[in-house]
Amino acid sequence: MNELNEFFATLADEERAAASAHLASRIDGMADQDDGPIRARLFAAATLVAGAELFANLDSPQAAAAQLRRLADRLDAGAGVKH
């Protein structure tokens, strides 16, 4: 059972990394457009809202809120911020 848990944890990490890379490439692609910064912000916000709603439906609204708080803490700490 422990090996199965490790497999699922690895799979989840890989999926998060793939999703993050995909979103980053989509946002980077928008930056060169005339209205790129606005498009990128709207896309990022829509993705965040959709992810939060999906998370709430798959788990619970409380779990989604806790996950968003962890994300906010990471952003406050500067993790993942491109300078």
C-alpha positions as CSV (number, residue, x, y, z in Angstrom):
1,M,0.0,0.0,0.0
2,N,2.9,2.4,0.7
3,E,4.2,1.9,-2.8
4,L,0.8,2.8,-4.2
5,N,0.7,6.0,-2.0
6,E,4.2,6.9,-3.3
7,F,3.1,6.3,-6.9
8,F,0.1,8.6,-6.4
9,A,2.2,11.3,-4.7
10,T,4.7,11.2,-7.6
11,L,1.9,11.3,-10.1
12,A,0.3,14.3,-8.4
13,D,3.7,16.1,-8.3
14,E,4.3,15.5,-12.0
15,E,0.8,16.7,-12.9
16,R,1.2,19.9,-10.9
17,A,4.5,20.5,-12.6
18,A,3.1,19.9,-16.0
19,A,0.1,22.1,-15.4
20,S,2.3,24.9,-14.0
21,A,4.6,24.7,-17.0
22,H,1.7,24.8,-19.4
23,L,0.2,27.8,-17.7
24,A,3.5,29.6,-17.6
25,S,4.0,29.0,-21.3
26,R,0.5,30.3,-22.2
27,I,1.1,33.4,-20.1
28,D,4.6,34.0,-21.6
29,G,3.0,33.6,-25.1
30,M,0.5,36.4,-24.3
31,A,3.1,38.8,-23.1
32,D,4.3,39.7,-26.7
33,Q,0.8,40.7,-27.8
34,D,-0.4,44.3,-27.8
35,D,-2.7,43.7,-24.9
36,G,-0.5,40.9,-23.5
37,P,-0.3,42.0,-19.8
38,I,-4.1,42.4,-19.6
39,R,-4.7,39.1,-21.4
40,A,-2.2,37.3,-19.2
41,R,-3.8,38.6,-16.0
42,L,-7.3,37.6,-17.1
43,F,-6.1,34.2,-18.1
44,A,-4.3,33.7,-14.8
45,A,-7.3,34.9,-12.8
46,A,-9.7,32.7,-14.8
47,T,-7.4,29.7,-14.3
48,L,-7.2,30.3,-10.6
49,V,-10.9,30.6,-10.2
50,A,-11.6,27.5,-12.3
51,G,-9.1,25.5,-10.3
52,A,-10.5,26.7,-7.0
53,E,-14.0,25.7,-8.1
54,L,-12.9,22.3,-9.3
55,F,-10.9,21.7,-6.1
56,A,-14.0,22.7,-4.1
57,N,-16.2,20.2,-6.0
58,L,-13.7,17.4,-5.9
59,D,-12.8,17.9,-2.2
60,S,-14.6,20.6,-0.2
61,P,-14.9,24.4,-0.2
62,Q,-12.9,24.4,3.0
63,A,-10.0,22.4,1.5
64,A,-10.0,24.8,-1.6
65,A,-9.9,27.8,0.7
66,A,-7.0,26.3,2.7
67,Q,-5.1,25.5,-0.6
68,L,-5.7,29.1,-1.8
69,R,-4.3,30.4,1.6
70,R,-1.2,28.2,1.1
71,L,-0.8,29.7,-2.4
72,A,-1.2,33.2,-1.1
73,D,1.5,32.5,1.6
74,R,3.9,31.2,-1.2
75,L,3.3,34.4,-3.2
76,D,3.9,36.5,-0.1
77,A,7.1,34.7,0.5
78,G,8.2,35.4,-3.1
79,A,8.0,31.7,-4.3
80,G,7.4,31.4,-8.0
81,V,7.7,35.2,-8.6
82,K,9.5,36.0,-11.8
83,H,11.5,39.3,-11.6
